[in-house]
Amino acid sequence: MDDSVIDTLVNLQEIDRRNRERALKIEELEKTSAELASEHAAKLGEVEVARANAESTGVQRRELEAVLQEEERRLKDRRMRLTRIRNDKEHEAAQREIDGLKELSSRHEEELITLLEQTESVDGGLKAMEDELQAIADRIQAHAEESKGQVEALEKEIASEQSERERVAGLLKPNVRKRYETVFSRRAGLAVVEMTRDICTGCNMAVPPQMANEIRKGQTLHACPSCQRILFWRIDGEEASVG
């Protein structure tokens, strides 16, 4: 194996690492979009429940107002009838009926006051939720507008390097290319690393002495026993490390 294989692997890794960073940025933007959509859906659910509660409270209030109107009509009717009654017994019975209606109406008025207070609270809470929902919608729109341009630019950059990537990868033997791509995907985009002073710079673990000597000879590819990354050695790098 000559240095050109390692140079090709390092070159390929640089291209792949750049494109990996771009792909991760796209994923991050898409993840944010998904999180915002989820947040919007959750808030929309809360708003719909609040709207249903507001509608239910409004129905109860209107029904109670109708009951009070009917009771007021009945009281007015009973009072008019009372003025026409001359029999004491009938007068007393009519008065009891009026008193009962007044008591019932009083209870309903208290219930109406409570409902009005609930309506005010529910409507206030609903308004706050609707404002929050709109704020999330605004964030979704702003993010969509911003991320669209970023994603398009990143995808264009990835595509622009793809032909060069394939050219460089084509210089490798199929088994070497497959080995590199497998390690690259499993090791977070770092498949080819330098050995310095018998240490793998990918995982900082010691390389066995015999393997280290073989790596220095540069005749075959060797993988770090600890992290499986492809190792290479450059005398200039080692001298710099020692210095």
DRENDOSE-952734 format. One record per residue (C-alpha): residue number from 1; x, y, z; residue in one letter. Coordinates in nm, 3 decimals. Layout:
<rs>
NUM, X, Y, Z, a
...
</rs>
This chain:
<rs>
1, 0.000, 0.000, 0.000, m
2, 0.141, 0.342, -0.088, d
3, 0.066, 0.681, 0.060, d
4, -0.177, 0.758, -0.221, s
5, -0.437, 0.522, -0.069, v
6, -0.419, 0.703, 0.265, i
7, -0.421, 1.040, 0.089, d
8, -0.729, 0.932, -0.105, t
9, -0.901, 0.813, 0.214, l
10, -0.820, 1.137, 0.395, v
11, -0.941, 1.343, 0.100, n
12, -1.260, 1.138, 0.078, l
13, -1.317, 1.178, 0.450, q
14, -1.284, 1.556, 0.428, e
15, -1.550, 1.568, 0.158, i
16, -1.776, 1.330, 0.351, d
17, -1.729, 1.520, 0.677, r
18, -1.831, 1.847, 0.513, r
19, -2.138, 1.688, 0.362, n
20, -2.218, 1.513, 0.689, r
21, -2.216, 1.848, 0.871, e
22, -2.447, 1.989, 0.607, r
23, -2.682, 1.691, 0.634, a
24, -2.686, 1.723, 1.014, l
25, -2.774, 2.092, 0.981, k
26, -3.062, 2.002, 0.750, i
27, -3.179, 1.741, 1.002, e
28, -3.161, 2.000, 1.279, e
29, -3.373, 2.245, 1.078, l
30, -3.626, 1.972, 0.998, e
31, -3.632, 1.864, 1.363, k
32, -3.710, 2.220, 1.468, t
33, -3.992, 2.230, 1.212, s
34, -4.133, 1.905, 1.349, a
35, -4.108, 2.028, 1.709, e
36, -4.288, 2.351, 1.622, l
37, -4.559, 2.156, 1.439, a
38, -4.601, 1.929, 1.742, s
39, -4.617, 2.228, 1.975, e
40, -4.878, 2.391, 1.752, h
41, -5.087, 2.073, 1.743, a
42, -5.076, 2.041, 2.123, a
43, -5.172, 2.405, 2.174, k
44, -5.449, 2.375, 1.914, l
45, -5.589, 2.082, 2.114, g
46, -5.589, 2.296, 2.429, e
47, -5.759, 2.580, 2.243, v
48, -6.028, 2.349, 2.107, e
49, -6.100, 2.218, 2.458, v
50, -6.114, 2.576, 2.589, a
51, -6.347, 2.677, 2.307, r
52, -6.575, 2.383, 2.386, a
53, -6.578, 2.485, 2.754, n
54, -6.654, 2.844, 2.658, a
55, -6.939, 2.731, 2.433, e
56, -7.076, 2.502, 2.703, s
57, -7.064, 2.783, 2.960, t
58, -7.229, 3.018, 2.712, g
59, -7.511, 2.769, 2.649, v
60, -7.569, 2.728, 3.023, q
61, -7.574, 3.106, 3.068, r
62, -7.826, 3.158, 2.787, r
63, -8.046, 2.878, 2.919, e
64, -8.041, 3.024, 3.270, l
65, -8.116, 3.372, 3.137, e
66, -8.418, 3.225, 2.956, a
67, -8.530, 3.056, 3.279, v
68, -8.499, 3.384, 3.471, l
69, -8.700, 3.565, 3.205, q
70, -8.971, 3.303, 3.231, e
71, -8.969, 3.326, 3.611, e
72, -8.993, 3.705, 3.591, e
73, -9.290, 3.670, 3.359, r
74, -9.456, 3.425, 3.596, r
75, -9.393, 3.652, 3.895, l
76, -9.544, 3.946, 3.714, k
77, -9.845, 3.736, 3.621, d
78, -9.887, 3.606, 3.978, r
79, -9.863, 3.956, 4.123, r
80, -10.131, 4.081, 3.887, m
81, -10.354, 3.788, 3.984, r
82, -10.289, 3.858, 4.351, l
83, -10.443, 4.204, 4.320, t
84, -10.766, 4.048, 4.196, r
85, -10.801, 3.786, 4.472, i
86, -11.045, 3.871, 4.750, r
87, -11.053, 3.538, 4.934, n
88, -10.799, 3.534, 5.219, d
89, -10.716, 3.168, 5.178, k
90, -10.658, 3.203, 4.807, e
91, -10.464, 3.522, 4.869, h
92, -10.236, 3.345, 5.116, e
93, -10.176, 3.055, 4.874, a
94, -10.098, 3.294, 4.591, a
95, -9.856, 3.485, 4.811, q
96, -9.675, 3.162, 4.902, r
97, -9.642, 3.081, 4.535, e
98, -9.498, 3.427, 4.468, i
99, -9.251, 3.389, 4.756, d
100, -9.144, 3.049, 4.620, g
101, -9.091, 3.193, 4.273, l
102, -8.891, 3.483, 4.420, k
103, -8.670, 3.241, 4.616, e
104, -8.618, 3.021, 4.310, l
105, -8.541, 3.324, 4.097, s
106, -8.292, 3.448, 4.358, s
107, -8.106, 3.116, 4.348, r
108, -8.100, 3.127, 3.969, h
109, -7.965, 3.483, 3.978, e
110, -7.680, 3.367, 4.202, e
111, -7.611, 3.080, 3.962, e
112, -7.610, 3.328, 3.673, l
113, -7.358, 3.550, 3.851, i
114, -7.135, 3.247, 3.905, t
115, -7.171, 3.152, 3.537, l
116, -7.088, 3.506, 3.428, l
117, -6.772, 3.495, 3.638, e
118, -6.683, 3.157, 3.489, q
119, -6.752, 3.291, 3.141, t
120, -6.518, 3.583, 3.202, e
121, -6.246, 3.349, 3.330, s
122, -6.292, 3.098, 3.048, v
123, -6.298, 3.369, 2.781, d
124, -5.985, 3.528, 2.927, g
125, -5.804, 3.195, 2.932, g
126, -5.919, 3.119, 2.579, l
127, -5.793, 3.454, 2.454, k
128, -5.452, 3.390, 2.611, a
129, -5.437, 3.042, 2.454, m
130, -5.537, 3.178, 2.113, e
131, -5.262, 3.440, 2.139, d
132, -5.011, 3.164, 2.223, e
133, -5.139, 2.958, 1.928, l
134, -5.091, 3.253, 1.694, q
135, -4.742, 3.313, 1.832, a
136, -4.649, 2.952, 1.755, i
137, -4.797, 2.985, 1.407, a
138, -4.587, 3.298, 1.353, d
139, -4.274, 3.112, 1.466, r
140, -4.356, 2.827, 1.227, i
141, -4.389, 3.067, 0.937, q
142, -4.069, 3.254, 1.027, a
143, -3.874, 2.930, 1.066, h
144, -4.014, 2.793, 0.739, a
145, -3.910, 3.106, 0.551, e
146, -3.564, 3.108, 0.707, e
147, -3.494, 2.736, 0.686, s
148, -3.615, 2.699, 0.327, k
149, -3.326, 2.908, 0.197, g
150, -3.077, 2.737, 0.427, q
151, -3.187, 2.388, 0.328, v
152, -3.175, 2.473, -0.041, e
153, -2.825, 2.616, -0.004, a
154, -2.701, 2.317, 0.195, l
155, -2.850, 2.068, -0.050, e
156, -2.688, 2.256, -0.336, k
157, -2.350, 2.242, -0.159, e
158, -2.389, 1.869, -0.101, i
159, -2.480, 1.810, -0.465, a
160, -2.191, 2.025, -0.585, s
161, -1.940, 1.799, -0.408, e
162, -2.106, 1.471, -0.501, q
163, -1.932, 1.427, -0.835, s
164, -1.592, 1.496, -0.680, e
165, -1.677, 1.259, -0.398, r
166, -1.756, 0.981, -0.645, e
167, -1.437, 1.050, -0.839, r
168, -1.223, 1.026, -0.525, v
169, -1.406, 0.720, -0.396, a
170, -1.361, 0.555, -0.736, g
171, -0.985, 0.561, -0.683, l
172, -1.021, 0.309, -0.401, l
173, -1.058, -0.064, -0.429, k
174, -1.419, -0.172, -0.358, p
175, -1.327, -0.355, -0.038, n
176, -1.131, -0.055, 0.094, v
177, -1.413, 0.182, 0.004, r
178, -1.673, -0.038, 0.174, k
179, -1.457, -0.072, 0.482, r
180, -1.408, 0.305, 0.502, y
181, -1.778, 0.383, 0.451, e
182, -1.881, 0.131, 0.718, t
183, -1.646, 0.280, 0.978, v
184, -1.740, 0.635, 0.876, f
185, -2.109, 0.568, 0.941, s
186, -2.046, 0.392, 1.271, r
187, -1.793, 0.639, 1.409, r
188, -1.974, 0.967, 1.367, a
189, -1.791, 1.072, 1.052, g
190, -1.436, 0.990, 1.158, l
191, -1.303, 0.677, 0.990, a
192, -0.939, 0.762, 0.912, v
193, -0.716, 0.894, 1.190, v
194, -0.348, 0.941, 1.251, e
195, -0.141, 0.730, 1.487, m
196, 0.090, 0.949, 1.692, t
197, 0.347, 0.800, 1.932, r
198, 0.165, 0.465, 1.910, d
199, -0.165, 0.628, 2.013, i
200, -0.482, 0.626, 1.805, c
201, -0.589, 0.989, 1.784, t
202, -0.947, 0.879, 1.727, g
203, -1.000, 0.713, 2.066, c
204, -0.670, 0.793, 2.245, n
205, -0.602, 0.424, 2.308, m
206, -0.257, 0.265, 2.270, a
207, -0.185, 0.068, 1.953, v
208, -0.005, -0.267, 2.008, p
209, 0.368, -0.230, 1.934, p
210, 0.379, -0.483, 1.648, q
211, 0.079, -0.323, 1.478, m
212, 0.233, 0.021, 1.529, a
213, 0.548, -0.094, 1.352, n
214, 0.346, -0.233, 1.061, e
215, 0.151, 0.092, 1.035, i
216, 0.481, 0.282, 1.014, r
217, 0.587, 0.058, 0.727, k
218, 0.267, 0.152, 0.546, g
219, 0.233, -0.170, 0.354, q
220, -0.124, -0.259, 0.455, t
221, -0.423, -0.090, 0.613, l
222, -0.470, -0.146, 0.983, h
223, -0.764, -0.069, 1.208, a
224, -0.739, 0.048, 1.567, c
225, -0.822, -0.252, 1.791, p
226, -1.028, -0.026, 2.017, s
227, -1.237, 0.187, 1.781, c
228, -1.185, 0.013, 1.442, q
229, -1.085, 0.338, 1.272, r
230, -0.832, 0.311, 0.988, i
231, -0.491, 0.422, 1.112, l
232, -0.208, 0.594, 0.927, f
233, 0.125, 0.737, 1.028, w
234, 0.321, 1.035, 0.908, r
235, 0.669, 1.104, 1.030, i
236, 0.613, 1.479, 1.011, d
237, 0.312, 1.450, 1.242, g
238, 0.504, 1.239, 1.494, e
239, 0.799, 1.472, 1.497, e
240, 0.565, 1.763, 1.557, a
241, 0.404, 1.574, 1.845, s
242, 0.742, 1.494, 2.001, v
243, 0.855, 1.851, 1.959, g
</rs>
